[in-house]
């Protein structure tokens, strides 16, 4: 079985809700206990076995370029600039040559995630024969603002509710996925207007994704209050 050696880190967002922190700093470089968020991602995933990274840029791209060029990961990172944001699925489509024919981890790298990565990878490796991947889940205290996932008795995704008024539970997508090479067949049937993983790809993957719950730490640091809480929660951990 092919191991997971590639990752697409989606890091191009404006971080509008995080102003004034992001007035002059891209969200992916916001420090958590003094360490840039993107560095946390690269360190964790490298330790978990990822060897090649593709990272998209848009807002203040020169800062991300400088960060990567001065990092230990510069030989393993491909930076792709998007003059106009393509959307999470749009980025995957535009960079198909990077991940096709391989397993690939895809993550919203402007969130903070600490977890047992080896366990998440093992869930993918032991997925059902008809499954095309694994989706990381976590318990959220704001289910209305998340994609809520329903699983069957075998932890297979059977429903996905993206930011609905009356979510059926608080088991949310962490926006972190591992896809196998067969995901290309699903993406191929989508239209050019399908640009978002949650809204446009997930509905086609019912019964084809295995859920895995992150019982470590998962937080959207999209607001100043949430960022401050993250700094308190993980002080001394990273």
Number of C-alpha atoms within 10 A of each C-alpha: 4 9 14 21 18 23 25 24 25 21 26 28 19 19 22 14 13 19 15 12 17 19 13 11 19 25 29 28 20 21 17 21 16 9 12 15 22 24 20 20 19 22 13 16 20 18 11 17 15 19 17 20 26 20 20 24 25 19 24 17 19 13 15 23 16 11 17 20 13 10 13 13 18 15 12 16 19 16 17 17 16 16 10 10 16 17 17 23 19 17 21 23 20 12 14 12 9 18 23 16 13 17 22 25 24 21 21 20 25 25 21 21 22 17 14 14 16 13 14 20 19 12 19 26 17 12 19 16 7 10 21 22 26 28 25 20 23 21 18 18 11 11 22 19 14 21 21 25 23 19 17 12 6 9 16 22 22 17 16 22 23 19 16 14 10 9 20 14 14 19 20 27 27 26 17 18 25 25 22 23 15 16 21 17 9 12 16 9 9 13 9 9 8 16 20 16 16 18 16 17 18 17 13 13 18 17 17 20 26 26 27 22 18 20 12 10 15 18 17 15 23 17 16 15 10 14 21 13 14 19 16 12 11 13 11 8 8 10
